[in-house]
């Protein structure tokens, strides 16, 4: 029996130092996986480097975008690529070693019993290394807020280290996505639940990036709170979450 075709997406902006170190570590634990680098025209030359890596390894693909268009739209671009190319599973991870490749086997195994497998900081065995109390407070607060407003049962709703059944992602109407930045992670779980996805979490240790600067800022945080509030308002008043299949509205 052949194993499911897996695509791992890396959304990049100024990750030139991390990329050539990360991809070999990914392939050390997932040699069957293809890697898609989705680069937002990084001024440090990440996209050019990704092209060079792709010429040496047919498992590496590159998608160039015109500029810094947001993490949400980059992730959706990766999903569309996975759907169009006929992959079975698609896994998102950060390109800065915050999501360590050693967790990939456990996340992939988790997908054998669910439609969405979440690498979770907030289940037993999970955790975070290198954060100050403000980052902890912000992360815990946004997760509590998402569970309250969106009715999510999963513990880690703001992390992006996840693997999905591509057949389920194909049911989502991506034109209805509200978030363009970090609130996309919570909205994605909300949309996945609406098309009937099941969820499972497996513990990970989140580590602060090795190189470069964090892209999280207070404007992104405020925007995330607003998007989640709007989605919660929709849920409260029964605004339909539309899928793309014959199932119609949910």
PyMOL commands that set and color helices and strands:
alter all, ss='L'
color gray80, all
select helices_A, chain A and resi 16-29+46-56+71-84+101-110+133-150+166-169+174-176+184-194+218-236
alter helices_A, ss='H'
color red, helices_A
select strands_A, chain A and resi 6-12+34-39+60-64+89-92+116-120+127-129+162-165+199-203+205-207
alter strands_A, ss='S'
color yellow, strands_A
deselect
rebuild
show_as cartoon
